[in-house]
Amino acid sequence: MEGGSMIATMLHLNRADCKALELKDIYSLHKIVYSLFPPKNGEGRDFLFADKGGDFHGRKILILSRRKPISPDFGEISSKEVPETFLKFDHYGFEVVLNPTRRDADTGKIVAVRGRDNLLEWFAEKTPRFGFKVFPESLQVNHAGVLTYKKNGKIRTHNTATFIGKLNVTDRQAFVKSFEEGIGRAKSFGFGLLQIVPIGINNY
């Protein structure tokens, strides 16, 4: 995801859309979002998305991309360009759904990070490379658990946790890259989209 302005899109699916699309897990959601971005000249994924959940009436999916999505067969989309000035503030409120994992030093295998304290420590360790630091008293972790889905007849899982808080930008270039390219693993399954809103200095 390099070069050019970013486009923010909200995909709205009503109950009938969700039923027609057989939306039941993160893999079906993955396929729905990917269908909006046909492959282009052999290039890789140039978008991120986050499931914003829903209710009895439908579902919302937030998408950040380099190009506009095509018109969907089901649901409605609303898109707008992200202003360049949006990434020039110093403080933001944020929310990000991550796939918390680390590589085991002994086995070399990728293992899930679990437990509130472990998750908070894991996230705090990683933020410097993302170009920001988090105000510790603001940091929360919600919806920690495991997402299960079936792919090619096999049951697969992703560890998941939602981090919410307030941040201070420490490295603008790294921060912009984190916003545009996402952070962490499993981005193709709806992880890593850094959802931010600028806040004033009196709000943190």
C-alpha positions in Angstrom: 0.0 0.0 0.0 2.4 2.7 -1.2 1.8 6.1 -2.8 -1.4 8.2 -3.3 -4.2 9.3 -1.0 -6.2 6.9 1.1 -9.9 6.2 0.8 -12.1 5.4 3.7 -15.2 3.3 3.0 -18.1 2.0 5.1 -19.9 -1.1 3.7 -23.4 -1.4 5.0 -25.1 -4.8 4.8 -28.7 -5.3 5.9 -30.1 -8.6 7.1 -31.0 -9.8 3.7 -27.5 -9.0 2.4 -25.9 -10.9 5.2 -28.1 -13.9 4.5 -27.5 -13.8 0.8 -23.7 -13.5 1.3 -23.7 -16.3 4.0 -21.9 -14.0 6.3 -21.1 -16.2 9.3 -17.4 -15.8 10.2 -14.2 -13.8 9.5 -13.5 -16.0 6.4 -16.8 -15.1 4.8 -16.2 -11.5 5.7 -12.7 -11.7 4.2 -14.2 -13.0 0.9 -16.8 -10.2 0.8 -14.3 -7.4 1.2 -11.8 -9.0 -1.3 -14.6 -9.1 -3.9 -14.7 -5.3 -3.8 -11.1 -5.1 -4.9 -10.4 -7.2 -8.1 -6.7 -8.2 -8.5 -4.7 -5.5 -10.3 -1.6 -6.4 -12.4 -0.5 -9.1 -10.0 -0.2 -6.6 -7.1 -0.9 -7.7 -3.6 -3.6 -6.5 -1.2 -3.9 -2.7 -1.1 -6.6 -2.4 1.5 -7.4 -3.0 5.2 -10.7 -3.6 6.9 -12.3 -3.9 10.3 -15.6 -5.5 11.2 -17.6 -2.9 13.1 -20.2 -5.4 14.1 -23.9 -4.9 13.9 -27.3 -6.0 15.3 -30.5 -7.6 14.2 -30.8 -5.2 11.3 -27.4 -5.6 9.7 -23.6 -5.2 9.7 -21.0 -2.5 9.0 -17.5 -3.0 7.7 -14.9 -0.2 7.7 -12.4 -0.3 4.8 -9.2 1.7 4.2 -7.8 1.5 0.7 -5.6 3.0 -2.0 -8.3 2.7 -4.6 -12.1 2.9 -4.6 -13.9 -0.4 -4.1 -16.2 -1.5 -6.9 -19.9 -1.3 -6.5 -21.0 -4.4 -4.4 -23.6 -6.9 -5.6 -25.1 -6.7 -2.1 -25.1 -3.8 0.4 -24.2 -0.2 0.0 -20.9 1.6 0.2 -20.1 5.2 1.1 -16.5 6.4 0.4 -14.5 9.5 1.0 -10.9 10.5 0.6 -8.8 10.9 3.8 -7.5 14.4 3.9 -3.7 14.7 4.1 -4.0 16.9 7.2 -5.7 14.1 9.0 -2.4 12.5 9.8 -0.6 15.7 11.0 -2.0 15.9 14.5 0.0 14.9 17.6 -2.6 13.2 19.6 -5.3 10.7 18.7 -7.9 8.4 20.3 -7.5 5.0 18.7 -9.0 1.6 18.4 -7.4 -1.4 16.7 -8.2 -5.1 16.5 -5.0 -7.2 16.6 -3.9 -10.8 16.3 -1.7 -10.9 19.4 1.1 -13.4 18.8 4.8 -13.8 19.5 7.5 -16.2 18.3 8.6 -18.7 21.0 12.3 -18.3 21.6 12.8 -22.0 22.2 10.6 -23.6 19.4 10.5 -20.8 16.9 6.8 -21.3 16.6 4.2 -18.5 16.6 2.2 -18.6 19.8 -0.9 -16.7 21.0 -0.5 -14.0 23.7 -3.3 -14.3 26.2 -4.3 -12.7 29.5 -5.1 -9.0 30.1 -1.7 -8.1 31.6 0.2 -10.1 29.0 -1.7 -8.4 26.2 -1.2 -4.9 27.6 2.6 -5.6 28.0 2.8 -7.0 24.5 1.1 -4.0 23.0 3.2 -1.5 24.9 6.4 -3.3 23.7 5.3 -2.9 20.1 4.1 0.7 19.9 7.5 2.4 19.4 8.0 0.7 16.0 4.5 1.9 15.0 5.5 5.5 15.5 3.6 6.3 18.6 3.4 5.9 22.4 0.2 5.2 24.4 -0.8 7.0 27.5 -0.8 4.0 29.9 -3.8 5.2 31.9 -5.9 5.3 28.8 -5.1 1.8 27.5 -7.9 -0.8 27.6 -8.1 -4.3 26.1 -11.5 -5.7 25.1 -13.0 -8.7 23.3 -10.0 -10.9 23.9 -10.5 -14.4 22.7 -10.3 -16.7 19.7 -12.1 -16.4 16.3 -12.8 -19.7 14.6 -13.6 -20.3 10.9 -13.6 -23.1 8.4 -11.3 -22.9 5.3 -10.8 -25.7 2.8 -12.6 -28.1 5.1 -10.3 -27.4 8.1 -11.1 -25.5 11.3 -8.7 -22.6 11.8 -8.4 -20.0 14.5 -7.0 -16.5 15.1 -6.2 -15.0 18.5 -7.9 -11.6 18.8 -8.0 -8.6 21.1 -9.2 -5.0 20.7 -7.0 -2.3 22.1 -8.5 1.2 22.8 -6.7 4.3 24.1 -5.0 7.6 23.4 -1.7 8.0 21.7 1.0 10.5 21.1 2.8 10.5 17.7 6.6 10.1 18.2 7.7 9.2 14.6 5.5 10.8 12.0 6.8 8.7 9.1 6.3 5.4 11.0 2.9 6.5 12.2 1.7 7.3 8.7 3.0 3.9 7.5 1.1 2.2 10.4 -2.1 3.9 9.5 -1.8 3.2 5.7 -0.4 -0.3 5.9 -1.9 -1.6 9.2 -0.1 -3.2 12.1 0.5 -6.7 13.2 -0.4 -10.0 11.6 -3.4 -11.4 9.8 -4.4 -8.1 8.1 -6.2 -10.0 5.3 -8.7 -11.3 8.0 -9.7 -7.9 9.3 -6.8 -7.2 11.8 -4.5 -4.3 12.0 -6.5 -1.3 10.8 -5.6 1.6 13.1 -8.8 3.5 13.6 -8.0 7.0 14.9 -9.6 10.3 15.7 -7.7 13.5 16.4 -8.0 14.8 20.0 -7.1 18.1 21.6 -4.3 18.3 24.2 -6.9 18.7 27.0 -8.6 15.4 26.1 -5.9 12.9 27.2 
